[in-house]
Amino acid sequence: MRWSKLKSLVEQRFAPSLDGRVRVYSTRYGDCTCGRAWITVDGEQVANFCTRAVNSKTFDRSEHARRLHGHGEMTRQDAYAACWAFVHELSIDDALNDPDPLVQALAVLDSRVGRRRLEGLEPERLHAMAQDLLRVRLQAEGVRSAPSAS
């Protein structure tokens, strides 16, 4: 499946309160499979899944790079696989409990997770990226005070 179709399917699952605010991207460089995927919230990059950073022992360790979730943790291919599993293979319960940080993050943005369920989520059981996106979702829904980062 082409990335553009998978991206569309992922973003269609996001809650209406996030419409146009959260985007998922992917690009590759040249003919190789190297590249990166990233997530933006309100146009600001919040997660970066860079194939070269994963494969390099000397990837950018600047403050900006450390602040971006996923930088050096996952490749672009890992991000594609997580998006595929989220759309085609996992129930929302399985996605929320998946050990993959990106699957968890996509799950907290999913419209199938209602307000009551959002309030019942235990942020400390989620990856830091999923926690940050949960805060974005809670604020967008106006559910309650968003949990602080751990």
VOGU-3710 file (C-alpha; in Angstrom, 3 decimals, decimal comma):
1> mrwsklkslv> 0,000/0,000/0,000  1,291/3,440/-0,882  2,249/5,716/1,991  -0,270/8,366/0,933  -3,151/5,890/1,316  -1,894/4,560/4,666  -1,366/8,119/5,948  -4,928/8,954/4,966  -6,314/5,882/6,759  -4,334/6,695/9,923
11> eqrfapsldg> -5,385/10,346/10,006  -9,040/9,459/9,316  -9,053/7,588/12,617  -8,062/10,652/14,623  -10,733/12,251/16,798  -12,665/15,098/15,158  -11,323/17,485/17,815  -7,845/16,950/16,291  -8,930/17,541/12,694  -6,076/19,216/10,858
21> rvrvystryg> -3,945/19,556/13,996  -2,069/16,237/14,029  -0,343/14,982/10,888  1,818/11,959/10,102  4,508/12,199/7,405  7,114/10,005/5,751  9,807/10,557/3,165  12,699/8,620/1,758  15,936/9,858/0,290  16,822/8,694/-3,207
31> dctcgrawit> 16,419/5,094/-4,257  17,372/3,589/-0,903  14,997/2,833/1,943  16,664/5,450/4,144  14,432/8,255/5,196  12,348/9,405/8,059  8,815/9,637/9,329  7,551/12,313/11,681  4,492/13,591/13,491  3,473/17,216/13,807
41> vdgeqvanfc> 1,003/18,884/16,140  -0,168/22,303/14,988  2,690/22,327/12,481  5,405/21,656/15,074  7,359/18,431/14,777  6,962/16,353/17,944  8,260/12,938/16,845  10,996/11,938/14,413  11,658/8,387/13,258  14,902/8,611/11,324
51> travnsktfd> 16,426/5,537/9,721  19,893/7,077/9,590  19,785/8,079/13,271  18,938/4,509/14,267  21,781/3,138/12,153  24,332/5,806/13,143  26,309/5,779/16,335  26,834/9,537/16,006  23,339/10,861/15,323  22,456/14,411/16,330
61> rseharrlhg> 22,370/14,586/20,119  21,446/18,263/20,263  18,749/19,455/22,647  16,268/19,757/19,773  16,928/16,182/18,628  16,658/14,774/22,177  13,351/16,560/22,626  11,854/14,849/19,561  10,336/11,542/20,498  11,503/8,618/18,466
71> hgemtrqday> 14,758/10,184/17,240  17,138/7,262/17,206  14,492/4,846/18,547  12,656/3,819/15,383  13,248/3,782/11,647  10,910/5,054/8,972  10,098/1,412/8,205  9,212/0,827/11,875  6,853/3,799/11,700  5,235/2,420/8,535
81> aacwafvhel> 4,805/-0,995/10,208  3,240/0,643/13,283  0,802/2,608/11,105  -0,080/-0,561/9,184  -0,710/-2,534/12,376  -2,769/0,324/13,823  -5,038/0,458/10,771  -5,221/-3,191/9,719  -4,353/-5,514/12,569  -5,166/-4,186/16,023
91> siddalndpd> -8,320/-3,493/17,967  -8,288/-0,226/19,892  -7,751/-2,169/23,146  -4,756/-3,970/21,652  -3,368/-0,716/20,260  -3,581/1,039/23,637  -1,702/-1,852/25,262  0,809/-2,410/22,457  4,479/-2,117/23,467  5,212/-0,087/20,294
101> plvqalavld> 5,353/3,613/21,277  3,938/4,816/17,966  1,002/2,401/18,063  0,166/3,629/21,585  0,464/7,249/20,440  -1,850/6,702/17,481  -4,323/4,891/19,751  -4,710/7,827/22,152  -5,558/10,017/19,151  -8,144/7,553/17,826
111> srvgrrrleg> -11,799/8,599/17,750  -12,785/5,139/19,070  -11,351/6,187/22,432  -14,154/8,201/24,006  -14,003/10,825/26,699  -14,709/8,427/29,540  -12,003/6,077/28,328  -9,546/8,962/27,965  -10,147/9,937/31,575  -9,525/6,360/32,688
121> leperlhama> -6,184/5,956/30,908  -3,150/5,662/33,150  -0,510/7,898/31,548  2,329/6,285/33,481  1,651/3,031/31,599  2,188/4,801/28,265  5,388/5,668/26,432  6,423/9,343/26,803  5,395/10,074/23,199  1,932/8,628/23,820
131> qdllrvrlqa> 1,703/10,638/27,056  2,451/13,865/25,190  -0,120/13,116/22,502  -2,625/12,114/25,183  -2,215/15,597/26,688  -2,896/17,108/23,253  -6,015/14,977/22,890  -7,293/15,741/26,400  -6,850/19,461/25,843  -8,602/19,246/22,462
141> egvrsapsas> -11,512/17,362/24,038  -11,638/19,629/27,081  -11,898/16,495/29,234  -9,866/17,399/32,317  -6,508/18,712/33,304  -3,957/16,985/31,181  -1,501/14,781/33,105  2,012/16,125/33,454  4,965/14,438/31,782  6,876/11,881/33,776
//
